[in-house]
């Protein structure tokens, strides 16, 4: 495991963890976009499981997540703009390609990270498929299980104009993350996890939900799309709608799980399916 700071497009530092990226035995490299309120360290077990299947991983802290920089007055849930999420994915992908230019790369995103991963792919040009051979998208935030009321949505839009860095708590119920008590407690007790979101971040994600659904038909990268039968955080209806609009390029599967399939009772089956999908789409041709 190697920790590095990658320079973002706007000059910010992207704290990144490389798991076996320099290992010559890897089949491919998976770039992981974590979910809202999480951080790169929370995906060490995912990286270990991926490596058992032969895949190295690069996991990075999204803007407004992870360890706050020194002297940061306000950090959690704060972003300059949504596009920084997408730009950071591409910056990490660029660094990975510098290290291993001939090794195929895949993109993995969970929840908010799934939103960002999909928007990264959908914003890309024809050459994007040369960067990402495929994508694994787990319970993407394309809509919420309990959508905001019209009045609340209006207030959020107004606050984004007058006070974009104003933050609120999402009041995460950690029992909704996993059915396994030990896993949900671990998520709750992790000091780097948080539930703080700014008006700018929330507004940007909501707009990105609409963009992804409106442009799903343009998806150009083979995508494994997973959703959970007991998810009470994101909208399964929106996920299924995306898959229908995208067509045959998407492989969609449902798992018996709460929001974090990778950290719940169906995780073994989920990773079996993921590794199989990666083996079909993201391996070096010998």
C-alpha positions as CSV (number, residue, x, y, z in Angstrom):
1,X,0.0,0.0,0.0
2,X,1.3,3.4,-1.0
3,X,-0.1,6.8,-0.1
4,X,0.5,9.6,-2.6
5,X,-0.9,13.1,-3.2
6,X,-2.0,13.7,-6.8
7,X,-2.2,17.2,-8.1
8,X,-5.7,18.0,-9.3
9,X,-6.6,20.1,-12.3
10,X,-7.2,23.2,-10.1
11,X,-4.0,22.6,-8.1
12,X,-5.5,21.0,-5.0
13,X,-4.0,17.8,-3.6
14,X,-5.9,14.5,-4.0
15,X,-4.9,12.1,-1.2
16,X,-4.8,8.7,-2.8
17,X,-3.9,5.2,-1.7
18,X,-2.4,2.7,-4.2
19,X,-3.0,-1.0,-3.5
20,X,-0.7,-3.2,-5.5
21,X,-0.6,-0.7,-8.4
22,X,3.1,-1.4,-8.9
23,X,2.7,-5.2,-8.7
24,X,3.6,-6.8,-12.0
25,X,1.1,-9.7,-11.5
26,X,-2.0,-7.5,-11.6
27,X,-4.7,-8.2,-14.3
28,X,-5.9,-4.6,-14.2
29,X,-6.3,-1.5,-12.1
30,X,-9.6,-0.4,-10.5
31,X,-10.0,3.2,-9.6
32,X,-12.5,3.5,-6.7
33,X,-14.8,6.5,-6.0
34,X,-16.1,6.2,-2.4
35,X,-19.6,7.2,-1.3
36,X,-20.8,10.3,0.5
37,X,-19.4,10.9,3.9
38,X,-16.8,8.2,3.6
39,X,-13.0,8.2,2.8
40,X,-10.4,6.2,1.0
41,X,-9.4,4.2,4.1
42,X,-12.8,2.7,4.4
43,X,-12.3,0.8,1.2
44,X,-9.2,-1.2,2.2
45,X,-11.2,-4.4,2.5
46,X,-12.7,-3.8,-1.0
47,X,-9.1,-3.3,-2.3
48,X,-8.0,-6.5,-0.6
49,X,-10.9,-8.5,-2.1
50,X,-10.1,-7.0,-5.5
51,X,-6.5,-8.1,-5.2
52,X,-7.6,-11.7,-4.4
53,X,-9.2,-11.6,-7.8
54,X,-6.0,-10.1,-9.4
55,X,-6.9,-6.4,-9.5
56,X,-4.9,-3.6,-8.1
57,X,-6.8,-0.5,-6.8
58,X,-6.4,3.2,-6.5
59,X,-8.7,4.8,-3.9
60,X,-8.8,8.5,-3.4
61,X,-10.5,11.0,-1.0
62,X,-13.3,12.9,-2.7
63,X,-13.5,16.7,-2.2
64,X,-14.8,17.5,1.2
65,X,-14.0,14.1,2.5
66,X,-11.1,12.4,4.4
67,X,-8.6,14.1,6.6
68,X,-9.1,17.9,6.7
69,X,-6.0,19.9,5.5
70,X,-4.1,21.8,8.1
71,X,-5.6,25.2,9.0
72,X,-8.9,24.4,7.1
73,X,-11.7,26.4,8.8
74,X,-14.4,24.5,7.0
75,X,-13.8,21.4,5.0
76,X,-16.3,18.6,5.4
77,X,-19.0,18.6,2.6
78,X,-17.4,21.7,0.9
79,X,-16.5,21.7,-2.8
80,X,-15.6,24.5,-5.2
81,X,-18.0,23.0,-7.8
82,X,-19.3,19.5,-8.8
83,X,-17.0,19.4,-11.8
84,X,-14.0,19.0,-9.5
85,X,-15.3,15.5,-8.6
86,X,-15.1,14.5,-12.3
87,X,-11.8,16.2,-12.9
88,X,-10.3,14.5,-9.9
89,X,-11.3,11.1,-11.2
90,X,-9.5,11.9,-14.5
91,X,-6.4,13.2,-12.6
92,X,-6.1,9.9,-10.7
93,X,-6.6,8.0,-13.9
94,X,-3.9,10.0,-15.5
95,X,-1.5,9.2,-12.7
96,X,-2.4,5.5,-12.9
97,X,-1.7,5.4,-16.6
98,X,1.7,7.1,-16.1
99,X,2.6,4.3,-13.7
100,X,1.1,1.4,-15.7
101,X,0.4,2.6,-19.3
102,X,-0.2,-0.8,-20.7
103,X,-2.5,-2.1,-17.9
104,X,-6.3,-1.9,-18.5
105,X,-8.2,0.3,-16.0
106,X,-11.8,0.1,-14.7
107,X,-13.8,2.6,-12.7
108,X,-15.8,1.7,-9.5
109,X,-18.2,3.9,-7.7
110,X,-20.4,3.5,-4.7
111,X,-23.5,5.7,-4.0
112,X,-22.3,9.3,-4.5
113,X,-19.2,7.8,-6.0
114,X,-21.4,5.9,-8.5
115,X,-23.0,9.2,-9.5
116,X,-19.6,10.7,-10.0
117,X,-18.3,7.7,-11.9
118,X,-21.3,7.6,-14.3
119,X,-21.0,11.4,-14.9
120,X,-17.3,11.0,-15.6
121,X,-18.0,8.4,-18.3
122,X,-21.0,10.3,-19.8
123,X,-19.0,13.5,-20.0
124,X,-16.1,11.8,-21.7
125,X,-15.3,11.8,-25.4
126,X,-14.7,8.9,-27.8
127,X,-11.3,8.2,-26.3
128,X,-12.7,7.6,-22.8
129,X,-13.1,3.9,-23.6
130,X,-9.4,3.7,-24.1
131,X,-8.9,4.9,-20.5
132,X,-11.7,2.9,-18.8
133,X,-12.4,-0.6,-20.2
134,X,-15.5,-0.9,-18.0
135,X,-17.2,0.4,-14.9
136,X,-18.7,-1.2,-11.7
137,X,-21.4,1.0,-10.3
138,X,-22.8,0.0,-6.9
139,X,-26.1,1.6,-5.7
140,X,-25.5,4.9,-7.5
141,X,-27.1,8.1,-6.2
142,X,-29.3,8.9,-9.1
143,X,-32.2,9.8,-6.9
144,X,-33.1,9.4,-3.2
145,X,-35.4,6.8,-1.6
146,X,-37.1,9.8,0.1
147,X,-37.0,12.7,-2.3
148,X,-37.1,16.2,-1.1
149,X,-40.4,18.0,-1.1
150,X,-40.9,20.7,-3.7
151,X,-40.6,23.3,-1.0
152,X,-37.4,21.8,0.4
153,X,-35.9,21.6,-3.1
154,X,-36.8,25.3,-3.6
155,X,-35.0,26.2,-0.3
156,X,-31.9,24.3,-1.3
157,X,-31.7,26.1,-4.7
158,X,-32.1,29.5,-2.9
159,X,-29.5,28.6,-0.3
160,X,-27.1,27.5,-3.0
161,X,-27.3,31.0,-4.4
162,X,-27.0,33.0,-1.2
163,X,-24.9,30.7,0.9
164,X,-23.4,27.8,-1.2
165,X,-21.0,26.7,1.6
166,X,-23.8,26.5,4.2
167,X,-23.8,22.9,5.5
168,X,-26.4,20.6,7.0
169,X,-26.3,17.1,8.4
170,X,-27.9,14.4,6.3
171,X,-28.6,12.6,9.6
172,X,-27.3,9.2,8.4
173,X,-28.9,6.2,10.0
174,X,-25.9,3.8,10.1
175,X,-28.2,0.8,10.4
176,X,-29.3,1.6,6.8
177,X,-25.7,1.0,5.6
178,X,-25.5,-2.7,6.4
179,X,-27.6,-5.5,7.9
180,X,-24.5,-6.7,9.8
181,X,-24.3,-4.9,13.1
182,X,-20.5,-5.0,13.3
183,X,-20.2,-3.4,9.8
184,X,-22.8,-0.7,10.5
185,X,-21.1,0.1,13.9
186,X,-17.7,0.3,12.2
187,X,-19.2,2.8,9.7
188,X,-20.7,4.9,12.6
189,X,-17.5,4.9,14.7
190,X,-15.0,5.7,12.0
191,X,-13.8,9.2,12.9
192,X,-13.2,10.2,9.3
193,X,-16.8,9.4,8.2
194,X,-19.2,12.3,8.4
195,X,-22.8,13.4,7.4
196,X,-22.1,17.0,6.4
197,X,-23.1,18.3,3.0
198,X,-23.0,21.9,1.6
199,X,-25.7,23.4,-0.5
200,X,-23.3,23.6,-3.4
201,X,-22.4,19.9,-3.1
202,X,-26.0,18.8,-2.8
203,X,-27.2,21.0,-5.7
204,X,-24.4,19.7,-7.9
205,X,-25.1,16.1,-7.1
206,X,-28.9,16.6,-7.8
207,X,-28.1,18.2,-11.1
208,X,-25.7,15.4,-12.0
209,X,-28.5,12.8,-11.2
210,X,-30.6,14.5,-13.9
211,X,-27.7,14.7,-16.3
212,X,-27.0,10.9,-15.9
213,X,-30.6,9.9,-16.4
214,X,-31.0,12.2,-19.4
215,X,-27.9,11.0,-21.1
216,X,-27.9,7.3,-20.1
217,X,-28.4,6.3,-23.8
218,X,-25.0,7.7,-24.5
219,X,-23.2,5.3,-22.1
220,X,-20.2,4.0,-24.1
221,X,-18.4,1.8,-21.5
222,X,-19.6,-1.7,-20.5
223,X,-21.1,-1.2,-17.0
224,X,-22.0,-3.6,-14.2
225,X,-24.8,-1.9,-12.2
226,X,-25.8,-3.3,-8.8
227,X,-28.6,-2.3,-6.5
228,X,-29.8,-3.5,-3.1
229,X,-33.3,-4.8,-2.4
230,X,-33.4,-3.1,1.0
231,X,-31.8,0.2,0.1
232,X,-33.5,3.0,2.0
233,X,-31.0,5.7,1.0
234,X,-31.0,5.9,-2.8
235,X,-33.8,5.2,-5.3
236,X,-33.8,1.8,-6.9
237,X,-36.4,3.1,-9.4
238,X,-33.9,5.7,-10.7
239,X,-31.2,3.0,-11.0
240,X,-33.5,0.7,-13.0
241,X,-34.6,3.6,-15.2
242,X,-30.9,4.4,-16.0
243,X,-30.3,0.8,-16.9
244,X,-33.3,0.7,-19.2
245,X,-32.3,3.9,-21.0
246,X,-28.6,2.7,-21.3
247,X,-29.6,-0.6,-22.9
248,X,-27.5,-3.7,-23.4
249,X,-24.2,-2.1,-22.5
250,X,-25.4,-2.4,-18.8
251,X,-25.5,-5.6,-16.8
252,X,-27.8,-5.0,-13.9
253,X,-28.2,-7.2,-10.8
254,X,-30.1,-7.0,-7.5
255,X,-28.6,-8.1,-4.2
256,X,-30.1,-8.9,-0.8
257,X,-28.6,-6.1,1.1
258,X,-28.8,-2.7,2.7
259,X,-27.1,0.3,1.1
260,X,-23.5,-1.0,1.1
261,X,-23.6,-4.3,-0.8
262,X,-19.8,-4.6,-0.6
263,X,-20.1,-4.5,3.2
264,X,-23.2,-6.7,3.8
265,X,-24.3,-10.3,3.7
266,X,-24.3,-10.5,-0.1
267,X,-20.8,-9.2,-0.4
268,X,-19.2,-12.5,-1.4
269,X,-21.7,-13.0,-4.2
270,X,-21.3,-9.4,-5.3
271,X,-17.6,-9.6,-5.5
272,X,-17.8,-12.9,-7.3
273,X,-19.9,-11.2,-10.0
274,X,-17.7,-8.1,-10.1
275,X,-14.5,-10.1,-10.6
276,X,-16.2,-12.2,-13.3
277,X,-17.3,-9.0,-15.0
278,X,-13.8,-7.5,-14.8
279,X,-12.3,-10.6,-16.2
280,X,-14.5,-10.3,-19.2
281,X,-13.9,-6.6,-19.8
282,X,-10.7,-5.5,-18.0
283,X,-7.8,-7.8,-18.5
284,X,-4.6,-7.5,-20.4
285,X,-4.7,-9.4,-23.7
286,X,-1.8,-11.9,-23.7
